[in-house]
Amino acid sequence: MTDPKTLLVLGAHGVTGQEVVAQAVAKGHRVRAAEMSWPEDAAPPAPGVERVTADVLKDDLGPVVQGVDAVISALGVPGDPQTLMDPPPLYTTGTRRLVEAMRGAGVKRLVTISASFVVTHDRGPALFRATAIPALTRVLDQMRDMEEMLRATDLDWTAVRPGWLLPEPLTAEYVVVPDVIPEDLIRTRHADLAHFMLHCAESGEWLRQTPAIAREEDAAHSSSFEVVREMLA
């Protein structure tokens, strides 16, 4: 049993962020759940969850980071074409401001989301490579810059590189390898990604590395039609 920690989860209302919060609470951790804005119809926070509002591009992040043992960033950008063409600088400016706040608060451990597609486009069906990857170019460029920024810091960071994310239940049965997902895999479940990120925050494993995580899925979840349909949804 891991000793309880106080975790800051950024992007806590996103699909991966909600999984991180729920799994962390289930394991006895205290969670400071941060979002740029919380919807009025959001369910009340679970016991052990402190809900805060924080915009990594504008707000003073010092108070949000103060007193936590680790930061898990599940920040992401919407997948609509307009946003993908001109994404907000969450992974660049946002990461720089977060690093500054963590240094000021004396917090060393950061686990954040990157992507296997930062280092390879040779994964998945041909239609996926021809459509999804070009649409993500600007986001992937930001993630690449984020990783370089982290390498230049003294933080204990881990940038996790999933494949194409899939909204299916937790399995905790996934493959983790250095840097890039295996050639025969393309999908990573949000819930499994959250599980691995939480494990890294608890254990301190994969320090200053870019582990890649994926899982073999049903063919219907890995076909060209399925992954491209999700991108355009």
C-alpha positions as CSV (number, residue, x, y, z in Angstrom):
1,M,0.0,0.0,0.0
2,T,1.5,3.3,-1.1
3,D,1.6,6.1,1.5
4,P,-1.1,8.6,0.9
5,K,0.0,11.6,-1.1
6,T,-1.4,15.0,-1.9
7,L,-1.7,15.2,-5.7
8,L,-2.4,18.2,-7.9
9,V,-4.3,17.0,-11.0
10,L,-4.5,19.6,-13.9
11,G,-7.2,19.0,-16.4
12,A,-9.2,17.2,-13.8
13,H,-12.5,17.4,-15.6
14,G,-11.2,15.9,-18.8
15,V,-11.6,12.3,-19.7
16,T,-8.1,11.2,-18.5
17,G,-8.2,13.7,-15.6
18,Q,-11.4,12.4,-14.2
19,E,-9.9,8.9,-14.3
20,V,-6.8,10.1,-12.4
21,V,-8.9,11.8,-9.7
22,A,-11.2,8.8,-9.2
23,Q,-8.4,6.2,-9.1
24,A,-6.3,8.4,-6.8
25,V,-9.1,8.8,-4.3
26,A,-9.8,5.1,-4.4
27,K,-6.2,4.5,-3.4
28,G,-6.5,6.9,-0.4
29,H,-4.7,9.9,-1.9
30,R,-5.8,13.5,-1.4
31,V,-6.4,15.3,-4.6
32,R,-6.4,19.0,-5.6
33,A,-8.5,18.9,-8.8
34,A,-7.8,21.9,-11.0
35,E,-9.7,23.1,-14.1
36,M,-9.7,26.3,-16.0
37,S,-13.4,26.5,-15.3
38,W,-15.8,24.0,-13.8
39,P,-19.2,23.4,-15.4
40,E,-22.2,24.3,-13.3
41,D,-23.5,20.8,-13.7
42,A,-20.3,19.1,-12.6
43,A,-21.0,16.4,-9.9
44,P,-19.9,17.4,-6.4
45,P,-16.3,16.5,-5.5
46,A,-15.8,13.2,-3.8
47,P,-14.5,13.1,-0.2
48,G,-10.7,13.8,-0.3
49,V,-11.0,16.1,-3.4
50,E,-10.4,19.8,-3.2
51,R,-11.7,21.5,-6.3
52,V,-9.9,24.6,-7.5
53,T,-10.0,26.8,-10.6
54,A,-6.7,27.5,-12.4
55,D,-5.8,28.7,-15.9
56,V,-2.2,27.6,-16.5
57,L,-1.8,30.4,-19.1
58,K,-3.0,33.3,-17.0
59,D,-3.3,32.5,-13.3
60,D,-0.8,32.6,-10.5
61,L,0.0,28.9,-10.1
62,G,2.0,29.2,-6.9
63,P,-1.0,28.7,-4.5
64,V,-2.3,25.8,-6.6
65,V,1.0,24.0,-6.4
66,Q,1.8,24.8,-2.8
67,G,1.8,21.9,-0.4
68,V,1.4,19.0,-2.9
69,D,3.7,16.0,-3.2
70,A,3.4,15.6,-7.0
71,V,1.7,17.2,-10.0
72,I,-0.1,15.1,-12.6
73,S,-1.0,17.1,-15.8
74,A,-3.8,15.6,-17.8
75,L,-4.2,18.9,-19.8
76,G,-5.4,18.6,-23.3
77,V,-6.8,20.6,-26.2
78,P,-10.2,20.0,-27.8
79,G,-10.2,18.0,-30.9
80,D,-12.2,20.2,-33.2
81,P,-10.5,21.3,-36.4
82,Q,-10.5,25.0,-35.6
83,T,-8.7,24.4,-32.2
84,L,-6.2,22.0,-33.8
85,M,-5.3,24.5,-36.4
86,D,-4.4,27.1,-33.7
87,P,-4.1,25.3,-30.3
88,P,-3.6,27.3,-27.1
89,P,0.0,26.9,-25.9
90,L,-0.9,24.6,-23.0
91,Y,2.1,22.4,-23.5
92,T,4.7,25.2,-24.0
93,T,3.7,28.4,-22.1
94,G,1.6,26.4,-19.7
95,T,4.4,24.0,-18.9
96,R,6.9,26.8,-18.5
97,R,4.6,28.6,-16.0
98,L,3.9,25.3,-14.2
99,V,7.7,24.6,-13.9
100,E,8.3,28.0,-12.5
101,A,5.5,27.6,-9.9
102,M,6.8,24.1,-8.9
103,R,10.3,25.4,-8.4
104,G,8.9,28.2,-6.3
105,A,7.0,25.8,-4.1
106,G,9.7,23.2,-3.9
107,V,7.7,20.5,-5.7
108,K,9.8,18.2,-7.8
109,R,7.6,15.4,-9.2
110,L,5.7,16.0,-12.4
111,V,4.0,13.4,-14.5
112,T,2.5,14.8,-17.8
113,I,0.9,13.6,-21.0
114,S,2.8,13.7,-24.3
115,A,2.3,11.3,-27.2
116,S,4.1,8.5,-29.1
117,F,3.3,10.5,-32.3
118,V,5.8,13.1,-31.2
119,V,8.6,10.8,-32.3
120,T,7.0,8.6,-35.0
121,H,4.1,8.8,-37.5
122,D,4.6,5.2,-38.5
123,R,1.8,3.7,-36.3
124,G,-1.7,2.7,-37.1
125,P,-3.6,2.2,-40.3
126,A,-2.7,4.2,-43.4
127,L,-5.9,6.3,-43.3
128,F,-5.1,7.3,-39.7
129,R,-1.5,8.3,-40.7
130,A,-2.8,10.3,-43.6
131,T,-5.6,12.2,-41.8
132,A,-5.2,12.2,-38.0
133,I,-1.5,12.9,-37.8
134,P,-1.4,15.9,-40.1
135,A,-4.3,17.4,-38.2
136,L,-2.3,17.1,-34.9
137,T,0.9,18.6,-36.2
138,R,0.7,21.8,-34.2
139,V,-0.2,20.0,-31.0
140,L,2.6,17.4,-31.5
141,D,5.0,20.3,-32.1
142,Q,4.0,21.8,-28.8
143,M,4.5,18.4,-27.0
144,R,7.9,18.0,-28.6
145,D,8.9,21.5,-27.3
146,M,7.5,20.6,-23.9
147,E,9.7,17.5,-23.6
148,E,12.7,19.6,-24.6
149,M,11.8,22.1,-21.9
150,L,11.5,19.5,-19.3
151,R,14.9,18.0,-20.1
152,A,16.4,21.3,-19.4
153,T,14.9,21.5,-15.9
154,D,16.0,19.9,-12.6
155,L,12.5,18.5,-12.0
156,D,11.8,14.8,-11.5
157,W,9.5,14.6,-14.6
158,T,8.0,11.8,-16.6
159,A,6.3,12.6,-20.0
160,V,4.0,9.6,-20.8
161,R,3.5,8.9,-24.5
162,P,0.3,7.1,-25.2
163,G,-1.1,6.1,-28.5
164,W,-4.5,7.2,-29.9
165,L,-6.7,7.5,-26.8
166,L,-9.8,5.3,-26.3
167,P,-12.7,5.9,-23.9
168,E,-13.0,2.4,-22.5
169,P,-12.9,1.0,-18.9
170,L,-9.7,0.4,-17.0
171,T,-7.9,-2.9,-17.6
172,A,-4.5,-2.2,-15.9
173,E,-3.2,-4.6,-18.5
174,Y,-1.1,-2.6,-20.9
175,V,2.4,-2.5,-22.4
176,V,4.9,0.1,-21.3
177,V,8.1,0.5,-23.3
178,P,10.7,3.3,-23.7
179,D,9.8,6.2,-26.0
180,V,7.3,4.8,-28.5
181,I,4.5,2.3,-28.6
182,P,5.2,-1.0,-30.4
183,E,4.6,-1.1,-34.2
184,D,1.6,-3.5,-33.9
185,L,-0.3,-1.3,-31.4
186,I,-2.1,2.0,-31.8
187,R,-4.6,2.4,-28.9
188,T,-4.3,3.5,-25.3
189,R,-7.3,3.6,-22.9
190,H,-7.8,6.9,-21.0
191,A,-8.3,4.8,-17.9
192,D,-5.1,2.8,-18.4
193,L,-3.2,6.0,-19.1
194,A,-4.5,7.5,-15.8
195,H,-3.5,4.2,-14.0
196,F,0.0,4.4,-15.3
197,M,0.5,8.1,-14.6
198,L,-0.7,7.6,-11.0
199,H,1.7,4.7,-10.6
200,C,4.6,6.9,-11.8
201,A,3.6,9.6,-9.3
202,E,3.4,7.1,-6.5
203,S,6.5,5.1,-7.3
204,G,9.0,7.6,-8.7
205,E,9.6,5.2,-11.6
206,W,10.6,6.4,-15.1
207,L,12.2,9.6,-13.8
208,R,13.3,12.0,-16.6
209,Q,12.1,9.5,-19.3
210,T,9.4,9.2,-21.9
211,P,7.6,5.9,-21.4
212,A,5.1,4.8,-24.1
213,I,1.9,3.0,-23.2
214,A,-0.5,1.1,-25.4
215,R,-2.7,-2.0,-25.4
216,E,-3.9,-4.5,-28.0
217,E,-7.6,-3.7,-28.6
218,D,-10.4,-5.2,-30.6
219,A,-10.1,-4.7,-34.3
220,A,-13.2,-2.5,-34.3
221,H,-11.4,0.0,-32.0
222,S,-8.3,0.1,-34.1
223,S,-9.6,0.3,-37.7
224,S,-9.0,3.4,-39.9
225,F,-12.7,4.2,-39.7
226,E,-12.9,4.0,-35.9
227,V,-9.9,6.3,-35.2
228,V,-10.7,8.8,-37.9
229,R,-14.3,8.9,-36.9
230,E,-13.3,9.8,-33.3
231,M,-11.0,12.5,-34.5
232,L,-13.8,14.1,-36.5
233,A,-16.6,13.6,-33.9
